[in-house]
Every structure is written in structure tokens, then in C-alpha cells.
Amino acid sequence: MLMHDYTLSTLQKDTVIHRTHTCIDQINQELSLNLEYIPVLFDLKGRASGMFVVKNGTSYIRYNEIIFSRYFEDSLHSTTAHEVAHYACYAQYARKQIKPHGQEWRYFMSLLNVKAEVTSRYDLDGLPLRQQIRHLYACNCMQHSITTTRHNRIQKNRVIYRCKNCYQPLSLVKSITS
């Protein structure tokens, strides 16, 4: 059986960074904007292939090297556009309440000629990805798998999450590994 090295070569990383910059350039050109290039990191762990981050006033994009190494061409095309569209939304609408994958984000995806999919549909079985503890919650109509972050917010009485179907508050059933 062939062992897979889940790292990207310097050339592959440079290609991803170039594609990210190309997407930014494309949005700038289409809309006469002046979005700057932002740092690109390859340090994302877990099951997400990319993430746009704003921390302490600094914006950057994180990519999952393991997922990119397995699905390089598709990630190069779709994940880079996905994260740049988030960046463009933040730059244009930072002070407004917009949905993360709402019409504004879909508009930027259309400018980049990429199908606006919220999550990638990659088969991640067998990849050495970090597993997050999930928490099983329920409402009147169904069960919900909640991340640890949301679980902690509920437990500290900072927020009440409601089912989108029946609008009832979610209550803890048990913690599970996913």
C-alpha cells in the first residue's frame, strides 16, 4: 500500500497563494476595488479546507494542507475562491449584518465563476485530520450535533440556540465524537 505524504510542495503552496491573489485581483478589477493581498497560511487542522480569519484587526486566510494535498486541483479552484469571497464580504460589509454564505458572498462567488457551495464535499475518510468532540442536542422535532464552542456558550448561559424548524430551544442529550 502506498503511503501518502500529506504536505504540499513549495511550488504547490506558491500556486495556491498565486490563485488566492488572482481571485483578489479579479474582484478588484470587476468592481474597481482595492482589496490588498492578505497573508495565506497552511496551518488549518480539522475538517475544513479553508478559513478566512479576522483577529485583532488583521485579516488572513488559512488553508488545510492535508485536504489540499488530497484534492489539490478542486481545492485550488473552489476553496481559494470561497475564502476570497469571505474576505471581499468582510472588506465591503464589515459593519453590516450579513449572513456568512448569504447573497453578498454568493455574488462574489459568481464574479469568480465558481459555484457557491457552503462546504466542500470531499471524502475525508483515512485522512489524518483532527476530530472535534460534538455534543448531541435535541428539540421537539429532531436531534442536532453541536460543536464544543456552541456547547460551551449554551452551558455558560451566554446564548440559547433554537431549532430552525420548530424554534424550540435545544437541550443537551450527550457528548459524542464525530
Helices and strands as residue ranges (DSSP letters): H 10-31, E 40-41, E 50-55, E 58-63, H 65-70, H 72-74, I 75-79, H 80-93, H 103-111, E 133-138, E 143-147, H 148-155, E 171-177
